[in-house]
């Protein structure tokens, strides 16, 4: 199991990552350490959570440390950060400018750092 926080300086977001453990283990740790309720397990192998009234505000859990699962959840994380900050994600704005660059750079930032810390060595 890997447990760590990552922040980024542009939107000043910080996310707790709990990777490579069962949902039950994740839920117990979240409840004990952060007083957050993860809710019910619905059969997924990862999930991105928002806790507006708690710290950490955002949390990513995966049952595995496989790259594809981690990156899947990082994508969800990025879309939620952009939504929370009012940054639209569109292929192109009507004026022709690219509208997904912010999200793409944020994804790259988190993906690089999460994979360094979250995968098995």
Phi and psi in degrees as a GROMACS rama.xvg file:
@    title "Ramachandran Plot"
@    xaxis  label "Phi"
@    yaxis  label "Psi"
@TYPE xy
-117.299  128.947  UNK-2
-130.094  121.464  UNK-3
-161.426  160.56  UNK-4
-110.315  143.524  UNK-5
-130.159  136.911  UNK-6
-120.676  165.21  UNK-7
-136.938  145.944  UNK-8
-82.3163  -19.8231  UNK-9
-72.6978  -56.2253  UNK-10
-94.3854  -2.99791  UNK-11
56.6967  42.0057  UNK-12
-94.3753  149.899  UNK-13
-135.084  135.666  UNK-14
-129.727  137.507  UNK-15
-90.2308  129.517  UNK-16
-112.629  128.295  UNK-17
-127.116  104.512  UNK-18
-120.785  142.59  UNK-19
79.565  41.3925  UNK-20
-148.31  165.231  UNK-21
-68.0095  159.629  UNK-22
-61.2821  -37.5936  UNK-23
-62.7083  -44.6879  UNK-24
-62.6421  -45.8701  UNK-25
-56.7898  -49.6789  UNK-26
-62.4491  -41.1219  UNK-27
-63.3846  -45.3917  UNK-28
-63.0382  -44.1776  UNK-29
-62.0725  -42.2033  UNK-30
-68.1787  -47.1042  UNK-31
-68.3554  -47.9736  UNK-32
-85.3574  -32.9612  UNK-33
-121.997  -1.30263  UNK-34
56.0305  39.1624  UNK-35
-113.524  142.895  UNK-36
-100.118  121.71  UNK-37
-79.0588  -10.9205  UNK-38
81.8158  -158.603  UNK-39
-94.2758  146.029  UNK-40
-75.8538  128.213  UNK-41
-117.527  24.0338  UNK-42
87.7961  12.5449  UNK-43
-91.0334  169.515  UNK-44
-106.978  8.38074  UNK-45
-174.474  158.896  UNK-46
-161.315  149.253  UNK-47
-109.507  130.23  UNK-48
-116.455  152.443  UNK-49
-125.514  131.687  UNK-50
-126.142  81.869  UNK-51
-57.7223  -26.599  UNK-52
-103.767  12.8411  UNK-53
-136.02  161.831  UNK-54
-111.93  126.247  UNK-55
-75.8901  149.722  UNK-56
-76.7696  -38.8712  UNK-57
-119.969  145.919  UNK-58
-146.535  139.123  UNK-59
-119.17  128.149  UNK-60
-121.106  140.029  UNK-61
-136.052  149.067  UNK-62
-83.7417  -10.1341  UNK-63
-136.621  169.931  UNK-64
-111.128  24.1619  UNK-65
-69.0722  136.776  UNK-66
-53.6803  -46.0043  UNK-67
-62.4002  -38.4405  UNK-68
-70.5009  -43.9696  UNK-69
-61.0915  -47.4413  UNK-70
-66.1812  -33.7407  UNK-71
-57.5021  -46.9017  UNK-72
-71.7849  -33.2237  UNK-73
-62.9602  -37.5707  UNK-74
-61.8222  -45.1481  UNK-75
-59.3413  -42.9302  UNK-76
-57.8539  -47.7944  UNK-77
-62.6265  -42.9666  UNK-78
-64.7154  -35.2615  UNK-79
-71.7888  -39.9492  UNK-80
-61.9301  -46.1898  UNK-81
-61.0065  -43.4939  UNK-82
-61.5775  -46.6771  UNK-83
-61.535  -31.7187  UNK-84
-94.4388  1.29673  UNK-85
74.9267  26.3674  UNK-86
-100.2  110.771  UNK-87
-71.6515  148.672  UNK-88
-115.133  104.796  UNK-89
-136.166  153.417  UNK-90
-64.0615  -47.1903  UNK-91
-146.26  137.712  UNK-92
-75.6108  159.284  UNK-93
-55.4209  -27.9189  UNK-94
-81.8539  2.27566  UNK-95
96.3849  -9.84815  UNK-96
-73.5065  151.486  UNK-97
-70.1475  134.267  UNK-98
-109.346  4.50184  UNK-99
-115.146  7.17225  UNK-100
-63.2334  -42.4078  UNK-101
-58.8095  -49.0886  UNK-102
-63.7643  -38.1116  UNK-103
-64.6284  -44.6974  UNK-104
-66.4243  -38.9249  UNK-105
-64.4463  -41.3568  UNK-106
-60.7828  -46.754  UNK-107
-60.1287  -43.0982  UNK-108
-59.4898  -53.8974  UNK-109
-67.2152  -43.738  UNK-110
-58.4744  -46.0652  UNK-111
-59.4919  -47.4735  UNK-112
-73.4348  -39.0701  UNK-113
-65.7314  -44.0453  UNK-114
-64.9284  -35.188  UNK-115
-62.1821  -40.0259  UNK-116
-94.0335  -26.6798  UNK-117
-98.958  -20.9986  UNK-118
-82.1192  156.702  UNK-119
-67.2229  144.095  UNK-120
